[in-house]
Amino acid sequence: MAEVKRSRRQMLVGVGLTAAAGLGSVALLSGYSARLKSERIDIQSAVLREVNNRWLFDCRATIDLPARIQLGLESGVPLQFIVSVKVTKPVDFWPDDVLLSAKRRFRLVYYELTRHYRVHSVEDDKSVNTRSLLSALDELGSLNLLDVTDWVKNSTDLSDSSIAKNASVSIALDQQYLPLPLQHLFNSDWRLASEEFVWPLS
Amino acid sequence: MASILSRRSMTSAVWMALLFVLLIASLYVLGTMALRLDRFSQYYSFLLVANGLALLFIGTLIVLNGWRLTQEWRAQVAGSRLTVKFVILSVVLALVPVLLVYSFSVRFLRANINSYFDIEIEQALDDALELSRESLGLQMRTLQRDTLNVADQLVGVSDNMAVVELNALSADSEASEMTLIGPNNRIIASTGLSDQLNVQPVRPDDDLVSRAKSGIGYVGVDPVGQNDLYIRVVTPVLSDDPTQENSVLQALYPIATRSAKLAESVQTSYQQYRSLVFLRRPITLSTILTLSLALLLSVMMAVWFAFYAARRMMSPVHELVEGTRAVAEGNLQTRIYKKSKNDELGYLVHSFNYMTLQLEQARDKTQTSQLQLESQRAYLQAVLGQISSGVITLDSQQVVNTVNAAAISILGDELQGLTGRKISDGAKISNLTGQFCDQVLSFLESGSKATKHKHWSAEMDVVAESGRRFLFVRGAELEGSGSEGSGTVLVIDDITVMISAQRDAAWSEVARRLAHEIKNPLTPIQLSAERLRRKFSKKLNGEDTEHLGRLTATIENQVDSLKSMVNAFAAYASTPQLNLVKTDPNSLLKEVMELYEGTRGVHIELDLSPEVRELPLDVPRIRQLVHNLIKNALESQSEQTHPQVRIISLERGQPSFRELEIRVEDQGPGFELDNLGRLFEPYVTSKTKGTGLGLAIVKKIVEEHGGSIKASNREQGGAMMTLRFPYPSGIVVTGGDA
């Protein structure tokens, strides 16, 4: 009977240690991942306004691609940036109420034959071609009149100017869109994201 | 319990096998994903983490197993060393081929992936791309020339006429759209013949416009709209007025569909290849990572299985060793559960169980026999302890095995020290034991062997502190399996008292006869002597009369002496009826002592215990007894100027048996040891005077009262007589005859 107890105890200890090690690893990875986040996208301004019952979003950001990503882009690796816009209503002692949550995707591709870059809005299916990377990044960082009405969850509260709201926007390179070998957990070269830009929305 | 263990072990093995299969499957999927560059594998990271956690779990189990095995090794648990060796051997056996395969696999993998990227293919793709560019370049140069012609024709055309003129010119060209931008950067005129273009004219980039204004034209293949390729030509339209800036003409020419498809195909292939080249290292690393995970999984599973198999295989061995230890410690009830039935270990376990069963039965039988033997021995000891004869047993080497209480009583407490030693060592124990052992030994070595009798008997005498003692010893050789037999048993009877009693009886008879035969003629002799003196004294004269008087006086004196002697014999031989009267012994002793007061030079000391109670005594005879003892004590100190006698009385003994003890001590020379045993026999005396019946009569009186007497020498010098008279048990004597 003692042998059974010892074997069971050993199994439980194994599971416990593994769980602890797993949690520790996740925590370490999270910390490591956060530390690896390269903040080379700087959002300078953002505006969300309602025009004719449509919610339009303007944003100005500077995107600085690291050399490794530039090389990948010029080698044919397509990049996809995700612009996340969110409007929340603070709730006491509870998670904030999300009034709007939009994700817009923009792809940046380089064509060797014509030596130009293309910025393509996935949701709008519109493209802009530029002959330089700087122009392409400038195009990517200049979002004008971006319609996010379809992502509104609570238009009443969103339109109510008496309710205090917080709007936030962040731009990040979509890791899932990258080719699989570049998605590795510790591949820090391909981590690119901005800090969350938050402003009060009245 | 063992079945539970076995079932649990099997369950864990099944779970581990399932986990192993799952991990292998997930690694297969990972490997497949790593080699494909499409983007469906959104679970790649999840699978990678899950595999890592599973490996971590197995690693933890291995570490725990290793730690447990180390602990067992340090604690020297049975079977742990064998388990360690088995585990190490298994791991080495698994590790060597796996590492070999791994190294070759990595090498082949690298070589295989590198083979994808052939230099010739890369060069061919570069050339194809360049060829496409050249082909487009030829078209671009032709179209640039056409556009320059159109621009020349637009020189000097007013803004109002520009639309008409541009339409006319574009109709003759292949341009799908022509746009004229004025000096103020406004579009002056635009014409579009293709439906593919937007309604709004496609405006060239500002830098192209600026460069064109300054006289630098541009021609290139640009994508316009979604995926369509156009040849864009931007050229200046020179102004007539030197003060005014030049206008700019942009013409867009569609590329032929076939050429566009080919160019796009070349570009797509080129980009895919470049992308692969760029991802070559990450792909290699990914694949090696997956391969490493598979290797790690294989190794860890091998290690875990080595632990599992070692424990499972070593379990019967461990239990056998533990069982052997238990048996060695005396636990013969140890049984081992037989897990495997038909293999060698199963046979070994079966044999072990059969052996322990046999041992247990044999031990039970032995214990039963031993208990019976102990019982018989105890019974024999009890019997020997109860008999009055002393019994000593010797083994074949003449070593004393047993000595019973009676033998110790006869030969002294020192005899116990002879147990376990040879009988020839008797002299080392004590003088008395030595005397006995020497006689027995000489008889054993010469007497019995000479006669070859297995049973013999002999009378032996030894001199003890209490005097000479007579022993009747019978010996018998015990039957044994050896030629010399298994030993000898000696039965000893102390016949000193019996011999003394026989002598006493003989002396009593002699005394009675002497008294009877001698006393009768003494009176006639005395009367005759008186008559002779009276009759012949008158007839004789002078010296004859005197001579006759002396002779008759002599006869009368001798007759008186004979009468005294005969009376003494009569007193010794007589057995008068005791007249027991409850008497205070201390008063009686004081009364006798008073008779000696005033005797010059004699000092008699009385040490009488006040606790001494009355007891029934024949006062005259006890008085005679005390007289005799005092008289003897004084006579033994006749050569001393101040003879001293000390009389002690006390009560002694257990509450159930109380005795009066009277001791008479003197400071004389003491008794001779040779006579000590026969001191109370008639005519045994060291004095020159007296009848030699004093102590014999004393002993007779003591024995008539049911008491005992003992003569001994004091350690500080002098003799001591010890008399003991028992108090009647349970009877309170109030007076009168007892």
Contacts between the chains, C-beta under 8 A, distances in Angstrom:
chain1	res1	chain2	res2	distance
A	1	B	1	5.4
A	1	B	4	7.5
A	3	B	1	7.7
A	3	B	5	5.2
A	4	B	1	7.5
A	4	B	4	5.6
A	4	B	5	6.0
A	4	B	8	5.7
A	7	B	5	7.8
A	7	B	8	6.0
A	7	B	9	7.7
A	7	B	12	7.2
A	8	B	8	7.9
A	10	B	61	7.4
A	10	B	64	5.2
A	10	B	65	7.6
A	10	B	68	7.0
A	11	B	12	7.2
A	11	B	61	7.7
A	13	B	60	7.8
A	13	B	64	6.1
A	14	B	57	6.2
A	14	B	60	4.6
A	14	B	61	4.6
A	14	B	64	5.8
A	15	B	57	7.1
A	17	B	60	4.5
A	17	B	64	7.9
A	18	B	53	6.5
A	18	B	56	5.2
A	18	B	57	4.1
A	18	B	60	5.1
A	21	B	56	5.2
A	21	B	60	7.2
A	22	B	53	4.9
A	22	B	56	6.6
A	25	B	52	7.5
A	25	B	53	8.0
A	25	B	56	7.8
A	71	B	278	7.0
A	72	B	278	5.7
A	75	B	271	7.9
A	75	B	274	4.5
A	75	B	275	5.7
A	75	B	277	6.8
A	75	B	278	3.7
A	76	B	270	7.8
A	76	B	271	3.5
A	76	B	272	6.6
A	76	B	274	4.6
A	76	B	275	3.8
A	76	B	278	7.2
A	77	B	275	5.6
A	77	B	278	6.3
A	77	B	279	7.5
A	111	B	223	7.1
A	111	B	267	6.1
A	111	B	271	7.6
A	112	B	129	6.5
A	112	B	267	6.2
A	112	B	270	5.8
A	112	B	271	6.2
A	112	B	274	7.3
A	113	B	129	6.1
A	113	B	132	6.0
A	113	B	133	6.9
A	113	B	221	7.3
A	113	B	263	5.8
A	113	B	264	7.9
A	113	B	266	6.7
A	113	B	267	4.0
A	113	B	270	7.3
A	114	B	220	7.4
A	114	B	221	4.9
A	114	B	222	6.3
A	114	B	223	6.1
A	114	B	229	6.8
A	114	B	267	7.8
A	116	B	222	6.5
A	116	B	223	6.6
A	118	B	223	6.8
A	127	B	225	7.7
A	127	B	226	5.9
A	129	B	222	6.7
A	129	B	223	5.0
A	129	B	224	7.6
A	131	B	205	7.0
A	131	B	222	7.7
A	135	B	205	8.0
A	176	B	39	7.3
A	176	B	42	6.2
A	177	B	39	6.6
A	179	B	37	4.9
A	179	B	39	7.5
A	179	B	275	7.3
A	179	B	279	5.6
A	179	B	282	7.7
A	180	B	33	5.9
A	180	B	34	6.6
A	180	B	36	7.3
A	180	B	37	6.4
A	180	B	39	7.4
A	180	B	41	5.6
A	180	B	44	5.7
A	180	B	286	7.0
A	181	B	34	6.9
A	181	B	37	7.7
A	181	B	279	5.3
A	181	B	282	3.2
A	181	B	283	4.9
A	181	B	285	7.1
A	181	B	286	4.6
A	182	B	279	7.1
A	182	B	282	5.8
A	183	B	44	6.6
A	183	B	45	6.6
A	184	B	282	7.4
A	184	B	285	7.8
A	184	B	286	7.1
A	184	B	289	7.9
A	185	B	45	6.5
A	185	B	48	7.1
A	185	B	49	7.8
A	187	B	282	7.5
